[in-house]
């Protein structure tokens, strides 16, 4: 009996230590501490954080991240102290309870997947000195607000778009579920919408290029409407968009595409809508487009019906039902 009690006490003590304040190294000149009482991770020092090599090595995280990984589900707040300049790849991957983070003014670089699957994060502000930012909010399904410091010369979030745009190139590089693409954007950057949970996408007129893997893994995407200005679709752009039911392309000439631009899309069930134009034949013979078995030229009718459905889908669940009808009725009667 005494031995059993001693074992129990040892286990409880071990568990208590596991949740106590802890610390470690996450950069050559950067240390971190975790305060269990406030659920706050503090990073102090200067320079860049270590690169997290999990994705490339495949055999685990480099020393220094191990303890952060062990406590990541407990982190609610992240605070930076000192002059930290770089956040490493996958640095805060799967910190699912992270709610608040204030990035330091000294920050210059945010690595790939840095905040992947931080599903409780609702807003983020990109400081003025950031000059390199990779797709870093993949799986942040509750992220509603992205802003960029007005004094940042490399990136902006014009028109309160809730995205990050490379200013000089008018290139959308980072998005979230509430991103609204400004009409001034001409390029959709590589991986910009990777694994987004959006149901549909309607790119504005002015977009000419969709870079590789832009919509890769958007498994809930059912409809994509592409503008008349589109000229190029990159490799693997709609790869594994397995529920895609309709692609409507307003361009009279088939945009240049790769053989794998629509890899994983069911070409038998997904309908391709194109303009009724003398160049319609270009879609039937063009790489990437010719594989669709059901091509229709009534794009205007389809887009009109899609727009009407979007307006009536008041709760944005992808369906127009009784709830939507009641809301519309109440709005007409009371204005609310």
Secondary structure, DSSP 8 states (H G I E B T S, - for coil): -HHHHHHHHHHHHHHHHHTS-EEEEEETTEEEEEETTTTEEEEEEEEE-----HHHH-S---TTTHHHHHHGGG--EEEEEEEEEEE-TTTTTT-TT--EEE--TT--EE-TTTTTT-TT--EEEE-TT--EE-S--TT-TT--EEEE-TT-SSEE-GGG-SSEEETTTTEEEE--TT----TT--EE-TTTTTT---SEEE--TT--EE-TTTTTT-TT--EEEE-TT--EE-TTTTTT-TT--EEEE--SS--B--TTTTTTS-TTTSEEEE--SGGGHHHHHSTTTTT-SEEES-HHHHHHHHHHHHHH-TT-SS---HHHHHHHHHHHHH--
